[in-house]
């Protein structure tokens, strides 16, 4: 139970931080969707959003590591998808 609570807290924190890494018109084009085995998965809605985010992965990992020192967040994995993620259906 603690792992899943921690994972959801990491995803939530990442989602609060992600808009700061994208320009104004792309701020809502990135969403952290999961954290498992040290890998944070981020959905980007376009290649332009991916390009804008590229290079900020290490900074995001550093900030998340500071906020969650007991977690071993090792890597950010991104993918492009225009499809709404499951959280947008509610």
C-alpha positions in Angstrom: 0.0 0.0 0.0 2.8 2.4 0.9 4.5 2.0 -2.5 1.3 2.8 -4.4 0.6 5.9 -2.2 4.2 7.0 -2.8 3.9 6.4 -6.5 0.7 8.5 -6.8 2.3 11.3 -4.8 5.3 11.3 -7.1 3.0 11.4 -10.2 0.9 14.2 -8.6 4.1 16.3 -7.8 5.4 15.7 -11.3 2.2 17.0 -12.8 2.4 20.2 -10.8 6.0 20.7 -11.9 5.6 19.8 -15.6 4.0 23.0 -16.8 7.1 25.0 -15.7 9.2 23.1 -18.3 6.9 24.0 -21.3 6.2 27.3 -23.1 2.8 29.0 -22.5 0.9 27.4 -25.4 2.2 23.9 -24.5 1.8 24.0 -20.7 -1.0 21.5 -20.7 0.6 19.1 -23.3 2.5 17.0 -20.7 1.1 14.7 -18.0 2.8 12.2 -15.7 0.8 9.0 -15.9 2.7 6.5 -13.8 5.7 5.8 -11.6 7.0 2.2 -11.2 10.4 0.7 -10.6 12.1 4.0 -10.6 10.7 5.1 -13.9 8.4 8.1 -14.3 6.2 7.8 -17.5 5.2 11.1 -19.1 2.7 11.5 -21.9 3.3 14.4 -24.3 0.6 15.4 -26.8 2.9 16.4 -29.6 6.4 16.3 -30.9 6.6 20.0 -30.3 5.9 19.4 -26.6 8.5 16.6 -26.5 11.1 19.0 -28.1 10.3 21.7 -25.5 10.6 19.2 -22.6 13.8 17.6 -23.9 16.7 18.5 -21.7 14.6 19.1 -18.6 14.4 15.5 -17.5 17.4 15.8 -15.2 16.1 18.9 -13.5 12.7 17.2 -13.0 14.4 14.1 -11.5 16.5 16.3 -9.2 13.4 18.2 -7.9 11.4 15.1 -7.4 14.4 13.5 -5.6 14.5 16.4 -3.2 10.8 16.2 -2.5 10.8 12.4 -2.1 14.3 11.6 -0.7 13.3 8.0 0.1 12.4 7.1 -3.5 14.9 6.1 -6.1 13.5 8.0 -9.1 16.0 7.0 -11.8 14.6 7.8 -15.2 11.9 9.7 -17.1 10.3 7.9 -20.0 8.3 10.0 -22.5 5.9 9.0 -25.2 3.7 11.0 -27.7 0.0 10.4 -27.7 -2.9 12.7 -28.6 -5.4 10.2 -27.1 -6.8 11.4 -23.8 -5.4 9.5 -20.9 -7.7 7.5 -18.6 -7.9 10.3 -16.0 -9.5 12.6 -18.5 -12.5 10.4 -18.9 -14.0 11.2 -15.5 
